[in-house]
Amino acid sequence: GKKVSKAPKIQRLATPLTLQKKLTRIAEKKKRITKAKAEAEYQKLLAMRLKEQRERGCESLAKRRSKLSAASKPSVVA
């Protein structure tokens, strides 16, 4: 038979207010995305710095340990 399409009772008019709300919603979304990207970039930088700091700490610890082991061994001078 014949297909019947059902239309909404109230047509959503494109008033200046609805357009403004739509633009505001889109702007908020863009702002959220940029904020999230900046936050992710910052977290990445923090992780990198923390890793470098940890590596430096391990290096200094290794140096300290090697100095201690060299000092504890009796040096034989011939």
ABEGO torsion letter per residue (X at the ends): XBBBBBBBABBBBBBAAAAAAAAAAAAAAAAAAAAAAAAAAAAAAAAAAAAAAAAAAAAAAAAAAAAAAAAABBBBBX
